[in-house]
């Protein structure tokens, strides 16, 4: 009998083998603020690398402007908060070639609690054609303006 000691695989809950869009190549990102230690680019990477964190309190926007119109069939978001209890709301909007105005995809509220719910994972199946812009608005504490917005993952397929 042969034996090998191997390292455990660390793979996210959502398989990184899914054909996620390479947003670095097909989109420009706009963000209302960011902590230099947690830049927005982190949320588009398979390992997350520390995620994104705002540098100012209050609602924040992460906006993707596609170089060419794209088809989006899946949106995967992950948020985490382990330090404090807060209620967050986020809204996803998009614009396409036929209608440059913002259209709402989803509005979601979540309550984080260090003793309970510390991670929010949202995975949406969509059928968005000719998308020119996708916008995520995060209100980290529903208008109290005392918390910093954070995001671990923002993946599109």
Phi and psi in radians as a Rosetta constraint file:
Dihedral C 1 N 2 CA 2 C 2 CIRCULARHARMONIC -1.895 0.35
Dihedral N 2 CA 2 C 2 N 3 CIRCULARHARMONIC 2.510 0.35
Dihedral C 2 N 3 CA 3 C 3 CIRCULARHARMONIC -2.267 0.35
Dihedral N 3 CA 3 C 3 N 4 CIRCULARHARMONIC 2.471 0.35
Dihedral C 3 N 4 CA 4 C 4 CIRCULARHARMONIC -2.289 0.35
Dihedral N 4 CA 4 C 4 N 5 CIRCULARHARMONIC 2.458 0.35
Dihedral C 4 N 5 CA 5 C 5 CIRCULARHARMONIC -1.667 0.35
Dihedral N 5 CA 5 C 5 N 6 CIRCULARHARMONIC 2.147 0.35
Dihedral C 5 N 6 CA 6 C 6 CIRCULARHARMONIC -2.131 0.35
Dihedral N 6 CA 6 C 6 N 7 CIRCULARHARMONIC 2.759 0.35
Dihedral C 6 N 7 CA 7 C 7 CIRCULARHARMONIC -1.386 0.35
Dihedral N 7 CA 7 C 7 N 8 CIRCULARHARMONIC 2.425 0.35
Dihedral C 7 N 8 CA 8 C 8 CIRCULARHARMONIC -1.188 0.35
Dihedral N 8 CA 8 C 8 N 9 CIRCULARHARMONIC 2.490 0.35
Dihedral C 8 N 9 CA 9 C 9 CIRCULARHARMONIC -1.338 0.35
Dihedral N 9 CA 9 C 9 N 10 CIRCULARHARMONIC 2.340 0.35
Dihedral C 9 N 10 CA 10 C 10 CIRCULARHARMONIC -1.951 0.35
Dihedral N 10 CA 10 C 10 N 11 CIRCULARHARMONIC 1.763 0.35
Dihedral C 10 N 11 CA 11 C 11 CIRCULARHARMONIC -2.152 0.35
Dihedral N 11 CA 11 C 11 N 12 CIRCULARHARMONIC 2.400 0.35
Dihedral C 11 N 12 CA 12 C 12 CIRCULARHARMONIC -1.080 0.35
Dihedral N 12 CA 12 C 12 N 13 CIRCULARHARMONIC 2.834 0.35
Dihedral C 12 N 13 CA 13 C 13 CIRCULARHARMONIC -0.972 0.35
Dihedral N 13 CA 13 C 13 N 14 CIRCULARHARMONIC -0.706 0.35
Dihedral C 13 N 14 CA 14 C 14 CIRCULARHARMONIC -1.634 0.35
Dihedral N 14 CA 14 C 14 N 15 CIRCULARHARMONIC 2.171 0.35
Dihedral C 14 N 15 CA 15 C 15 CIRCULARHARMONIC -1.021 0.35
Dihedral N 15 CA 15 C 15 N 16 CIRCULARHARMONIC 2.295 0.35
Dihedral C 15 N 16 CA 16 C 16 CIRCULARHARMONIC -1.384 0.35
Dihedral N 16 CA 16 C 16 N 17 CIRCULARHARMONIC 0.013 0.35
Dihedral C 16 N 17 CA 17 C 17 CIRCULARHARMONIC -1.461 0.35
Dihedral N 17 CA 17 C 17 N 18 CIRCULARHARMONIC -0.166 0.35
Dihedral C 17 N 18 CA 18 C 18 CIRCULARHARMONIC -1.054 0.35
Dihedral N 18 CA 18 C 18 N 19 CIRCULARHARMONIC 2.563 0.35
Dihedral C 18 N 19 CA 19 C 19 CIRCULARHARMONIC -1.313 0.35
Dihedral N 19 CA 19 C 19 N 20 CIRCULARHARMONIC 1.246 0.35
Dihedral C 19 N 20 CA 20 C 20 CIRCULARHARMONIC -1.162 0.35
Dihedral N 20 CA 20 C 20 N 21 CIRCULARHARMONIC 2.539 0.35
Dihedral C 20 N 21 CA 21 C 21 CIRCULARHARMONIC -1.204 0.35
Dihedral N 21 CA 21 C 21 N 22 CIRCULARHARMONIC 2.455 0.35
Dihedral C 21 N 22 CA 22 C 22 CIRCULARHARMONIC -1.485 0.35
Dihedral N 22 CA 22 C 22 N 23 CIRCULARHARMONIC 1.546 0.35
Dihedral C 22 N 23 CA 23 C 23 CIRCULARHARMONIC -1.153 0.35
Dihedral N 23 CA 23 C 23 N 24 CIRCULARHARMONIC -0.464 0.35
Dihedral C 23 N 24 CA 24 C 24 CIRCULARHARMONIC -1.059 0.35
Dihedral N 24 CA 24 C 24 N 25 CIRCULARHARMONIC -0.526 0.35
Dihedral C 24 N 25 CA 25 C 25 CIRCULARHARMONIC -1.628 0.35
Dihedral N 25 CA 25 C 25 N 26 CIRCULARHARMONIC -0.434 0.35
Dihedral C 25 N 26 CA 26 C 26 CIRCULARHARMONIC -2.001 0.35
Dihedral N 26 CA 26 C 26 N 27 CIRCULARHARMONIC -0.010 0.35
Dihedral C 26 N 27 CA 27 C 27 CIRCULARHARMONIC -2.546 0.35
Dihedral N 27 CA 27 C 27 N 28 CIRCULARHARMONIC 2.705 0.35
Dihedral C 27 N 28 CA 28 C 28 CIRCULARHARMONIC -1.815 0.35
Dihedral N 28 CA 28 C 28 N 29 CIRCULARHARMONIC 2.521 0.35
Dihedral C 28 N 29 CA 29 C 29 CIRCULARHARMONIC -1.979 0.35
Dihedral N 29 CA 29 C 29 N 30 CIRCULARHARMONIC 2.435 0.35
Dihedral C 29 N 30 CA 30 C 30 CIRCULARHARMONIC -2.129 0.35
Dihedral N 30 CA 30 C 30 N 31 CIRCULARHARMONIC 2.427 0.35
Dihedral C 30 N 31 CA 31 C 31 CIRCULARHARMONIC -2.460 0.35
Dihedral N 31 CA 31 C 31 N 32 CIRCULARHARMONIC 2.483 0.35
Dihedral C 31 N 32 CA 32 C 32 CIRCULARHARMONIC -1.300 0.35
Dihedral N 32 CA 32 C 32 N 33 CIRCULARHARMONIC -0.490 0.35
Dihedral C 32 N 33 CA 33 C 33 CIRCULARHARMONIC -2.888 0.35
Dihedral N 33 CA 33 C 33 N 34 CIRCULARHARMONIC 2.794 0.35
Dihedral C 33 N 34 CA 34 C 34 CIRCULARHARMONIC -2.762 0.35
Dihedral N 34 CA 34 C 34 N 35 CIRCULARHARMONIC 2.499 0.35
Dihedral C 34 N 35 CA 35 C 35 CIRCULARHARMONIC -1.319 0.35
Dihedral N 35 CA 35 C 35 N 36 CIRCULARHARMONIC 2.257 0.35
Dihedral C 35 N 36 CA 36 C 36 CIRCULARHARMONIC -1.078 0.35
Dihedral N 36 CA 36 C 36 N 37 CIRCULARHARMONIC -0.405 0.35
Dihedral C 36 N 37 CA 37 C 37 CIRCULARHARMONIC -1.422 0.35
Dihedral N 37 CA 37 C 37 N 38 CIRCULARHARMONIC -0.207 0.35
Dihedral C 37 N 38 CA 38 C 38 CIRCULARHARMONIC -2.379 0.35
Dihedral N 38 CA 38 C 38 N 39 CIRCULARHARMONIC 1.195 0.35
Dihedral C 38 N 39 CA 39 C 39 CIRCULARHARMONIC -1.238 0.35
Dihedral N 39 CA 39 C 39 N 40 CIRCULARHARMONIC 2.711 0.35
Dihedral C 39 N 40 CA 40 C 40 CIRCULARHARMONIC -1.065 0.35
Dihedral N 40 CA 40 C 40 N 41 CIRCULARHARMONIC -0.495 0.35
Dihedral C 40 N 41 CA 41 C 41 CIRCULARHARMONIC -0.974 0.35
Dihedral N 41 CA 41 C 41 N 42 CIRCULARHARMONIC -0.509 0.35
Dihedral C 41 N 42 CA 42 C 42 CIRCULARHARMONIC -1.000 0.35
Dihedral N 42 CA 42 C 42 N 43 CIRCULARHARMONIC -0.623 0.35
Dihedral C 42 N 43 CA 43 C 43 CIRCULARHARMONIC -1.238 0.35
Dihedral N 43 CA 43 C 43 N 44 CIRCULARHARMONIC -0.284 0.35
Dihedral C 43 N 44 CA 44 C 44 CIRCULARHARMONIC -1.636 0.35
Dihedral N 44 CA 44 C 44 N 45 CIRCULARHARMONIC -0.071 0.35
Dihedral C 44 N 45 CA 45 C 45 CIRCULARHARMONIC -1.617 0.35
Dihedral N 45 CA 45 C 45 N 46 CIRCULARHARMONIC 2.608 0.35
Dihedral C 45 N 46 CA 46 C 46 CIRCULARHARMONIC -1.008 0.35
Dihedral N 46 CA 46 C 46 N 47 CIRCULARHARMONIC -0.640 0.35
Dihedral C 46 N 47 CA 47 C 47 CIRCULARHARMONIC -1.596 0.35
Dihedral N 47 CA 47 C 47 N 48 CIRCULARHARMONIC -0.125 0.35
Dihedral C 47 N 48 CA 48 C 48 CIRCULARHARMONIC 1.370 0.35
Dihedral N 48 CA 48 C 48 N 49 CIRCULARHARMONIC -0.630 0.35
Dihedral C 48 N 49 CA 49 C 49 CIRCULARHARMONIC 0.749 0.35
Dihedral N 49 CA 49 C 49 N 50 CIRCULARHARMONIC 0.803 0.35
Dihedral C 49 N 50 CA 50 C 50 CIRCULARHARMONIC 1.643 0.35
Dihedral N 50 CA 50 C 50 N 51 CIRCULARHARMONIC -0.099 0.35
Dihedral C 50 N 51 CA 51 C 51 CIRCULARHARMONIC 1.136 0.35
Dihedral N 51 CA 51 C 51 N 52 CIRCULARHARMONIC -2.987 0.35
Dihedral C 51 N 52 CA 52 C 52 CIRCULARHARMONIC -1.924 0.35
Dihedral N 52 CA 52 C 52 N 53 CIRCULARHARMONIC 2.567 0.35
Dihedral C 52 N 53 CA 53 C 53 CIRCULARHARMONIC -2.478 0.35
Dihedral N 53 CA 53 C 53 N 54 CIRCULARHARMONIC 2.355 0.35
Dihedral C 53 N 54 CA 54 C 54 CIRCULARHARMONIC -1.218 0.35
Dihedral N 54 CA 54 C 54 N 55 CIRCULARHARMONIC 2.733 0.35
Dihedral C 54 N 55 CA 55 C 55 CIRCULARHARMONIC -1.736 0.35
Dihedral N 55 CA 55 C 55 N 56 CIRCULARHARMONIC -0.174 0.35
Dihedral C 55 N 56 CA 56 C 56 CIRCULARHARMONIC -2.262 0.35
Dihedral N 56 CA 56 C 56 N 57 CIRCULARHARMONIC 2.704 0.35
Dihedral C 56 N 57 CA 57 C 57 CIRCULARHARMONIC -1.361 0.35
Dihedral N 57 CA 57 C 57 N 58 CIRCULARHARMONIC 2.947 0.35
Dihedral C 57 N 58 CA 58 C 58 CIRCULARHARMONIC 1.647 0.35
Dihedral N 58 CA 58 C 58 N 59 CIRCULARHARMONIC 3.122 0.35
Dihedral C 58 N 59 CA 59 C 59 CIRCULARHARMONIC -1.023 0.35
Dihedral N 59 CA 59 C 59 N 60 CIRCULARHARMONIC 2.505 0.35
Dihedral C 59 N 60 CA 60 C 60 CIRCULARHARMONIC -2.311 0.35
Dihedral N 60 CA 60 C 60 N 61 CIRCULARHARMONIC 2.695 0.35
Dihedral C 60 N 61 CA 61 C 61 CIRCULARHARMONIC -2.177 0.35
Dihedral N 61 CA 61 C 61 N 62 CIRCULARHARMONIC 2.348 0.35
Dihedral C 61 N 62 CA 62 C 62 CIRCULARHARMONIC -2.060 0.35
Dihedral N 62 CA 62 C 62 N 63 CIRCULARHARMONIC 2.049 0.35
Dihedral C 62 N 63 CA 63 C 63 CIRCULARHARMONIC -2.098 0.35
Dihedral N 63 CA 63 C 63 N 64 CIRCULARHARMONIC 2.239 0.35
Dihedral C 63 N 64 CA 64 C 64 CIRCULARHARMONIC -1.822 0.35
Dihedral N 64 CA 64 C 64 N 65 CIRCULARHARMONIC 2.166 0.35
Dihedral C 64 N 65 CA 65 C 65 CIRCULARHARMONIC -1.934 0.35
Dihedral N 65 CA 65 C 65 N 66 CIRCULARHARMONIC 2.026 0.35
Dihedral C 65 N 66 CA 66 C 66 CIRCULARHARMONIC -1.375 0.35
Dihedral N 66 CA 66 C 66 N 67 CIRCULARHARMONIC 2.421 0.35
Dihedral C 66 N 67 CA 67 C 67 CIRCULARHARMONIC -1.089 0.35
Dihedral N 67 CA 67 C 67 N 68 CIRCULARHARMONIC -0.721 0.35
Dihedral C 67 N 68 CA 68 C 68 CIRCULARHARMONIC -2.311 0.35
Dihedral N 68 CA 68 C 68 N 69 CIRCULARHARMONIC 2.654 0.35
Dihedral C 68 N 69 CA 69 C 69 CIRCULARHARMONIC -0.951 0.35
Dihedral N 69 CA 69 C 69 N 70 CIRCULARHARMONIC 2.429 0.35
Dihedral C 69 N 70 CA 70 C 70 CIRCULARHARMONIC -2.156 0.35
Dihedral N 70 CA 70 C 70 N 71 CIRCULARHARMONIC 2.731 0.35
Dihedral C 70 N 71 CA 71 C 71 CIRCULARHARMONIC -1.710 0.35
Dihedral N 71 CA 71 C 71 N 72 CIRCULARHARMONIC 2.278 0.35
Dihedral C 71 N 72 CA 72 C 72 CIRCULARHARMONIC -2.091 0.35
Dihedral N 72 CA 72 C 72 N 73 CIRCULARHARMONIC 2.155 0.35
Dihedral C 72 N 73 CA 73 C 73 CIRCULARHARMONIC -1.995 0.35
Dihedral N 73 CA 73 C 73 N 74 CIRCULARHARMONIC -0.232 0.35
Dihedral C 73 N 74 CA 74 C 74 CIRCULARHARMONIC -2.640 0.35
Dihedral N 74 CA 74 C 74 N 75 CIRCULARHARMONIC 2.431 0.35
Dihedral C 74 N 75 CA 75 C 75 CIRCULARHARMONIC -2.230 0.35
Dihedral N 75 CA 75 C 75 N 76 CIRCULARHARMONIC 2.154 0.35
Dihedral C 75 N 76 CA 76 C 76 CIRCULARHARMONIC -2.103 0.35
Dihedral N 76 CA 76 C 76 N 77 CIRCULARHARMONIC 2.139 0.35
Dihedral C 76 N 77 CA 77 C 77 CIRCULARHARMONIC -2.165 0.35
Dihedral N 77 CA 77 C 77 N 78 CIRCULARHARMONIC 2.518 0.35
Dihedral C 77 N 78 CA 78 C 78 CIRCULARHARMONIC -2.425 0.35
Dihedral N 78 CA 78 C 78 N 79 CIRCULARHARMONIC 2.256 0.35
Dihedral C 78 N 79 CA 79 C 79 CIRCULARHARMONIC -2.095 0.35
Dihedral N 79 CA 79 C 79 N 80 CIRCULARHARMONIC 2.673 0.35
Dihedral C 79 N 80 CA 80 C 80 CIRCULARHARMONIC -2.540 0.35
Dihedral N 80 CA 80 C 80 N 81 CIRCULARHARMONIC 2.611 0.35
Dihedral C 80 N 81 CA 81 C 81 CIRCULARHARMONIC -2.670 0.35
Dihedral N 81 CA 81 C 81 N 82 CIRCULARHARMONIC 1.933 0.35
Dihedral C 81 N 82 CA 82 C 82 CIRCULARHARMONIC -1.893 0.35
Dihedral N 82 CA 82 C 82 N 83 CIRCULARHARMONIC -0.223 0.35
Dihedral C 82 N 83 CA 83 C 83 CIRCULARHARMONIC -1.626 0.35
Dihedral N 83 CA 83 C 83 N 84 CIRCULARHARMONIC -0.651 0.35
Dihedral C 83 N 84 CA 84 C 84 CIRCULARHARMONIC -2.427 0.35
Dihedral N 84 CA 84 C 84 N 85 CIRCULARHARMONIC 2.786 0.35
Dihedral C 84 N 85 CA 85 C 85 CIRCULARHARMONIC -1.540 0.35
Dihedral N 85 CA 85 C 85 N 86 CIRCULARHARMONIC 2.277 0.35
Dihedral C 85 N 86 CA 86 C 86 CIRCULARHARMONIC -2.786 0.35
Dihedral N 86 CA 86 C 86 N 87 CIRCULARHARMONIC 2.709 0.35
Dihedral C 86 N 87 CA 87 C 87 CIRCULARHARMONIC -1.881 0.35
Dihedral N 87 CA 87 C 87 N 88 CIRCULARHARMONIC 2.196 0.35
Dihedral C 87 N 88 CA 88 C 88 CIRCULARHARMONIC -1.978 0.35
Dihedral N 88 CA 88 C 88 N 89 CIRCULARHARMONIC 2.678 0.35
Dihedral C 88 N 89 CA 89 C 89 CIRCULARHARMONIC -2.317 0.35
Dihedral N 89 CA 89 C 89 N 90 CIRCULARHARMONIC 2.410 0.35
Dihedral C 89 N 90 CA 90 C 90 CIRCULARHARMONIC -2.259 0.35
Dihedral N 90 CA 90 C 90 N 91 CIRCULARHARMONIC 2.708 0.35
Dihedral C 90 N 91 CA 91 C 91 CIRCULARHARMONIC -2.341 0.35
Dihedral N 91 CA 91 C 91 N 92 CIRCULARHARMONIC 2.325 0.35
Dihedral C 91 N 92 CA 92 C 92 CIRCULARHARMONIC -1.850 0.35
Dihedral N 92 CA 92 C 92 N 93 CIRCULARHARMONIC 2.260 0.35
Dihedral C 92 N 93 CA 93 C 93 CIRCULARHARMONIC -2.183 0.35
Dihedral N 93 CA 93 C 93 N 94 CIRCULARHARMONIC 2.792 0.35
Dihedral C 93 N 94 CA 94 C 94 CIRCULARHARMONIC -2.513 0.35
Dihedral N 94 CA 94 C 94 N 95 CIRCULARHARMONIC 2.835 0.35
Dihedral C 94 N 95 CA 95 C 95 CIRCULARHARMONIC -2.303 0.35
Dihedral N 95 CA 95 C 95 N 96 CIRCULARHARMONIC 2.614 0.35
Dihedral C 95 N 96 CA 96 C 96 CIRCULARHARMONIC -2.297 0.35
Dihedral N 96 CA 96 C 96 N 97 CIRCULARHARMONIC 3.130 0.35
Dihedral C 96 N 97 CA 97 C 97 CIRCULARHARMONIC -1.048 0.35
Dihedral N 97 CA 97 C 97 N 98 CIRCULARHARMONIC -0.637 0.35
Dihedral C 97 N 98 CA 98 C 98 CIRCULARHARMONIC -1.397 0.35
Dihedral N 98 CA 98 C 98 N 99 CIRCULARHARMONIC -0.369 0.35
Dihedral C 98 N 99 CA 99 C 99 CIRCULARHARMONIC -2.556 0.35
Dihedral N 99 CA 99 C 99 N 100 CIRCULARHARMONIC 1.729 0.35
Dihedral C 99 N 100 CA 100 C 100 CIRCULARHARMONIC -1.247 0.35
Dihedral N 100 CA 100 C 100 N 101 CIRCULARHARMONIC -0.159 0.35
Dihedral C 100 N 101 CA 101 C 101 CIRCULARHARMONIC -1.275 0.35
Dihedral N 101 CA 101 C 101 N 102 CIRCULARHARMONIC 2.763 0.35
Dihedral C 101 N 102 CA 102 C 102 CIRCULARHARMONIC -1.295 0.35
Dihedral N 102 CA 102 C 102 N 103 CIRCULARHARMONIC 2.350 0.35
Dihedral C 102 N 103 CA 103 C 103 CIRCULARHARMONIC -2.149 0.35
Dihedral N 103 CA 103 C 103 N 104 CIRCULARHARMONIC 2.329 0.35
Dihedral C 103 N 104 CA 104 C 104 CIRCULARHARMONIC -1.344 0.35
Dihedral N 104 CA 104 C 104 N 105 CIRCULARHARMONIC 2.342 0.35
Dihedral C 104 N 105 CA 105 C 105 CIRCULARHARMONIC -1.669 0.35
Dihedral N 105 CA 105 C 105 N 106 CIRCULARHARMONIC -0.896 0.35
Dihedral C 105 N 106 CA 106 C 106 CIRCULARHARMONIC -2.751 0.35
Dihedral N 106 CA 106 C 106 N 107 CIRCULARHARMONIC 2.619 0.35
Dihedral C 106 N 107 CA 107 C 107 CIRCULARHARMONIC -2.242 0.35
Dihedral N 107 CA 107 C 107 N 108 CIRCULARHARMONIC 2.206 0.35
Dihedral C 107 N 108 CA 108 C 108 CIRCULARHARMONIC -2.394 0.35
Dihedral N 108 CA 108 C 108 N 109 CIRCULARHARMONIC 2.392 0.35
Dihedral C 108 N 109 CA 109 C 109 CIRCULARHARMONIC -1.965 0.35
Dihedral N 109 CA 109 C 109 N 110 CIRCULARHARMONIC 2.612 0.35
Dihedral C 109 N 110 CA 110 C 110 CIRCULARHARMONIC -2.611 0.35
Dihedral N 110 CA 110 C 110 N 111 CIRCULARHARMONIC 2.461 0.35
Dihedral C 110 N 111 CA 111 C 111 CIRCULARHARMONIC -1.881 0.35
Dihedral N 111 CA 111 C 111 N 112 CIRCULARHARMONIC 2.107 0.35
Dihedral C 111 N 112 CA 112 C 112 CIRCULARHARMONIC -1.592 0.35
Dihedral N 112 CA 112 C 112 N 113 CIRCULARHARMONIC 2.503 0.35
Dihedral C 112 N 113 CA 113 C 113 CIRCULARHARMONIC -2.560 0.35
Dihedral N 113 CA 113 C 113 N 114 CIRCULARHARMONIC 2.154 0.35
Dihedral C 113 N 114 CA 114 C 114 CIRCULARHARMONIC -1.002 0.35
Dihedral N 114 CA 114 C 114 N 115 CIRCULARHARMONIC -0.481 0.35
Dihedral C 114 N 115 CA 115 C 115 CIRCULARHARMONIC -1.544 0.35
Dihedral N 115 CA 115 C 115 N 116 CIRCULARHARMONIC -0.035 0.35
Dihedral C 115 N 116 CA 116 C 116 CIRCULARHARMONIC -2.541 0.35
Dihedral N 116 CA 116 C 116 N 117 CIRCULARHARMONIC -1.643 0.35
Dihedral C 116 N 117 CA 117 C 117 CIRCULARHARMONIC -1.524 0.35
Dihedral N 117 CA 117 C 117 N 118 CIRCULARHARMONIC 1.847 0.35
Dihedral C 117 N 118 CA 118 C 118 CIRCULARHARMONIC -1.941 0.35
Dihedral N 118 CA 118 C 118 N 119 CIRCULARHARMONIC -0.185 0.35
Dihedral C 118 N 119 CA 119 C 119 CIRCULARHARMONIC -2.304 0.35
Dihedral N 119 CA 119 C 119 N 120 CIRCULARHARMONIC 2.343 0.35
Dihedral C 119 N 120 CA 120 C 120 CIRCULARHARMONIC -2.045 0.35
Dihedral N 120 CA 120 C 120 N 121 CIRCULARHARMONIC 2.155 0.35
Dihedral C 120 N 121 CA 121 C 121 CIRCULARHARMONIC -2.107 0.35
Dihedral N 121 CA 121 C 121 N 122 CIRCULARHARMONIC 2.201 0.35
Dihedral C 121 N 122 CA 122 C 122 CIRCULARHARMONIC -2.154 0.35
Dihedral N 122 CA 122 C 122 N 123 CIRCULARHARMONIC 2.320 0.35
Dihedral C 122 N 123 CA 123 C 123 CIRCULARHARMONIC -2.372 0.35
Dihedral N 123 CA 123 C 123 N 124 CIRCULARHARMONIC 1.940 0.35
Dihedral C 123 N 124 CA 124 C 124 CIRCULARHARMONIC -1.959 0.35
Dihedral N 124 CA 124 C 124 N 125 CIRCULARHARMONIC 2.272 0.35
Dihedral C 124 N 125 CA 125 C 125 CIRCULARHARMONIC -1.575 0.35
Dihedral N 125 CA 125 C 125 N 126 CIRCULARHARMONIC 2.155 0.35
Dihedral C 125 N 126 CA 126 C 126 CIRCULARHARMONIC -2.326 0.35
Dihedral N 126 CA 126 C 126 N 127 CIRCULARHARMONIC 2.977 0.35
Dihedral C 126 N 127 CA 127 C 127 CIRCULARHARMONIC -2.397 0.35
Dihedral N 127 CA 127 C 127 N 128 CIRCULARHARMONIC 1.379 0.35
Dihedral C 127 N 128 CA 128 C 128 CIRCULARHARMONIC -1.859 0.35
Dihedral N 128 CA 128 C 128 N 129 CIRCULARHARMONIC 2.107 0.35
Dihedral C 128 N 129 CA 129 C 129 CIRCULARHARMONIC -1.838 0.35
Dihedral N 129 CA 129 C 129 N 130 CIRCULARHARMONIC 2.572 0.35
Dihedral C 129 N 130 CA 130 C 130 CIRCULARHARMONIC 0.924 0.35
Dihedral N 130 CA 130 C 130 N 131 CIRCULARHARMONIC 0.731 0.35
Dihedral C 130 N 131 CA 131 C 131 CIRCULARHARMONIC -1.273 0.35
Dihedral N 131 CA 131 C 131 N 132 CIRCULARHARMONIC 2.261 0.35
Dihedral C 131 N 132 CA 132 C 132 CIRCULARHARMONIC -1.838 0.35
Dihedral N 132 CA 132 C 132 N 133 CIRCULARHARMONIC -0.407 0.35
Dihedral C 132 N 133 CA 133 C 133 CIRCULARHARMONIC -2.675 0.35
Dihedral N 133 CA 133 C 133 N 134 CIRCULARHARMONIC 2.439 0.35
Dihedral C 133 N 134 CA 134 C 134 CIRCULARHARMONIC -2.265 0.35
Dihedral N 134 CA 134 C 134 N 135 CIRCULARHARMONIC 2.267 0.35
Dihedral C 134 N 135 CA 135 C 135 CIRCULARHARMONIC -2.216 0.35
Dihedral N 135 CA 135 C 135 N 136 CIRCULARHARMONIC 2.260 0.35
Dihedral C 135 N 136 CA 136 C 136 CIRCULARHARMONIC -1.937 0.35
Dihedral N 136 CA 136 C 136 N 137 CIRCULARHARMONIC 2.084 0.35
Dihedral C 136 N 137 CA 137 C 137 CIRCULARHARMONIC -1.896 0.35
Dihedral N 137 CA 137 C 137 N 138 CIRCULARHARMONIC 2.201 0.35
Dihedral C 137 N 138 CA 138 C 138 CIRCULARHARMONIC -2.056 0.35
Dihedral N 138 CA 138 C 138 N 139 CIRCULARHARMONIC 2.130 0.35
Dihedral C 138 N 139 CA 139 C 139 CIRCULARHARMONIC -1.866 0.35
Dihedral N 139 CA 139 C 139 N 140 CIRCULARHARMONIC 1.749 0.35
Dihedral C 139 N 140 CA 140 C 140 CIRCULARHARMONIC -1.179 0.35
Dihedral N 140 CA 140 C 140 N 141 CIRCULARHARMONIC -0.335 0.35
Dihedral C 140 N 141 CA 141 C 141 CIRCULARHARMONIC -2.529 0.35
Dihedral N 141 CA 141 C 141 N 142 CIRCULARHARMONIC 0.567 0.35
Dihedral C 141 N 142 CA 142 C 142 CIRCULARHARMONIC 0.844 0.35
Dihedral N 142 CA 142 C 142 N 143 CIRCULARHARMONIC 0.968 0.35
Dihedral C 142 N 143 CA 143 C 143 CIRCULARHARMONIC 1.549 0.35
Dihedral N 143 CA 143 C 143 N 144 CIRCULARHARMONIC -0.049 0.35
Dihedral C 143 N 144 CA 144 C 144 CIRCULARHARMONIC -1.356 0.35
Dihedral N 144 CA 144 C 144 N 145 CIRCULARHARMONIC -0.393 0.35
Dihedral C 144 N 145 CA 145 C 145 CIRCULARHARMONIC 0.984 0.35
Dihedral N 145 CA 145 C 145 N 146 CIRCULARHARMONIC 0.699 0.35
Dihedral C 145 N 146 CA 146 C 146 CIRCULARHARMONIC -2.065 0.35
Dihedral N 146 CA 146 C 146 N 147 CIRCULARHARMONIC -0.154 0.35
Dihedral C 146 N 147 CA 147 C 147 CIRCULARHARMONIC -2.012 0.35
Dihedral N 147 CA 147 C 147 N 148 CIRCULARHARMONIC 2.705 0.35
Dihedral C 147 N 148 CA 148 C 148 CIRCULARHARMONIC -1.635 0.35
Dihedral N 148 CA 148 C 148 N 149 CIRCULARHARMONIC 2.360 0.35
Dihedral C 148 N 149 CA 149 C 149 CIRCULARHARMONIC -1.255 0.35
Dihedral N 149 CA 149 C 149 N 150 CIRCULARHARMONIC 2.509 0.35
Dihedral C 149 N 150 CA 150 C 150 CIRCULARHARMONIC -2.408 0.35
Dihedral N 150 CA 150 C 150 N 151 CIRCULARHARMONIC 2.763 0.35
Dihedral C 150 N 151 CA 151 C 151 CIRCULARHARMONIC -2.671 0.35
Dihedral N 151 CA 151 C 151 N 152 CIRCULARHARMONIC 2.319 0.35
Dihedral C 151 N 152 CA 152 C 152 CIRCULARHARMONIC -1.615 0.35
Dihedral N 152 CA 152 C 152 N 153 CIRCULARHARMONIC -0.741 0.35
Dihedral C 152 N 153 CA 153 C 153 CIRCULARHARMONIC -2.435 0.35
Dihedral N 153 CA 153 C 153 N 154 CIRCULARHARMONIC 2.528 0.35
Dihedral C 153 N 154 CA 154 C 154 CIRCULARHARMONIC -2.557 0.35
Dihedral N 154 CA 154 C 154 N 155 CIRCULARHARMONIC 1.580 0.35
Dihedral C 154 N 155 CA 155 C 155 CIRCULARHARMONIC -1.998 0.35
Dihedral N 155 CA 155 C 155 N 156 CIRCULARHARMONIC 2.498 0.35
Dihedral C 155 N 156 CA 156 C 156 CIRCULARHARMONIC -2.225 0.35
Dihedral N 156 CA 156 C 156 N 157 CIRCULARHARMONIC 2.559 0.35
